[in-house]
Amino acid sequence: MSGRFEVELDVLDGAATAVSQTMHDMETCKIESICGPAEMYGHDGVHEAFEHFCGRWQQGVELLIEDGATIAGALNRAVEGYGDFEGEAEQVFGGQAEP
């Protein structure tokens, strides 16, 4: 181990993009829309239970979307921060690379 710390900005940026895309996909497919009309189930109790389940599942998905957006934002800020620092370091050190 060299003792150096290195951040691969393209990998970090790719993770942010992937999380953002997943959150977008989750927003466009509502879980609550899975439950069909009551007559599809042949029993009102089954329909009501499944409808309730889908509603609760949707609430959980919405919380995950919020958390995912927070994670994607943090990853994007990290990419920006590391990129800014890298640019400043190149200016200070004249673009010299470490051995």
N, C-alpha and C positions, 0 to 999 in steps of 0.2 A: 504494500500500500504506500503510495507516494506522499500521503499527508495533505494533498491538494484537494480543494473543494471545487467541483466543476458543475455547472448547470447547463444542460442542453436545452436552450431556449426553444428550439423547434419541437422538442418532445413535450415541454411544459405547455407551449402554445397549442399543440395537438390535443393534449388532455383537456384544456379549456374549451376548445372547439367541440370535442366529442361530448363533454358534459352538457354544453349549451344545446347541441343538436338533440341529445337524448331528452332534455327538458322540453324542447320544442315538440318533439314527437309525442311526449306524454301529455302535453297541453292540447294537442289536436285530436287525441283519441280519448274521449270521455268514457270512463268505466261505467258511469251510471246509464249510458246509452245501451249497454249490453242487455239489460232487462227488457224483455218484450212485453206485450199486452197480457193481461191476466188470463185470457182464454188459451194462451199457449201452454199454460202450466197444468191445466186440468184441476187445479185446487187453489182456492184463494189464499190459503195459509202458506202454501209453497211459494206462490207469487209474492206475497207480502214479505216473507222471509228473505227471498232472493233480492227483492227490491231494496230492502233494508241493508242487506249485505253489500250490494253494489254502491249504495249511498255512503256507507262507512268506508268502503274501499276507496271511493273517490276522495273522501276527506284525507285519507292517508296519502294518496297520490299527490294531492295538492300541497301537503306538507313537504313531501319529498321534492316537489318542483321548487318550492321556496328554498329549501336547503341546497338543492342543486344549483340554483341561480346564485346563491351566496358563494358556493364553492367555485363556480365558473368565474365569478367576479374576482375572487381572491387569486385564482390562478392567472387571470389576465393582468391584475395589478402586479403580481410577482414577475411576470414576463416583462412588463414595462419597467419595473424597478431594476431588474437585472440588466435589461437592455440599456437603460440610462447609465447605470454604473459602469457597464462595459465600455460605453462610448466615452465617458469621462476618464476612465482609466487609460484608454488608448490615447487620449489627448495629453494626459499627464506624463505618460511613459513613452510617448512618441511612437506608439504602435509596436513596441518591442514585445515579443512573445517570451514567456517564461520557458526555460529549458525543460 
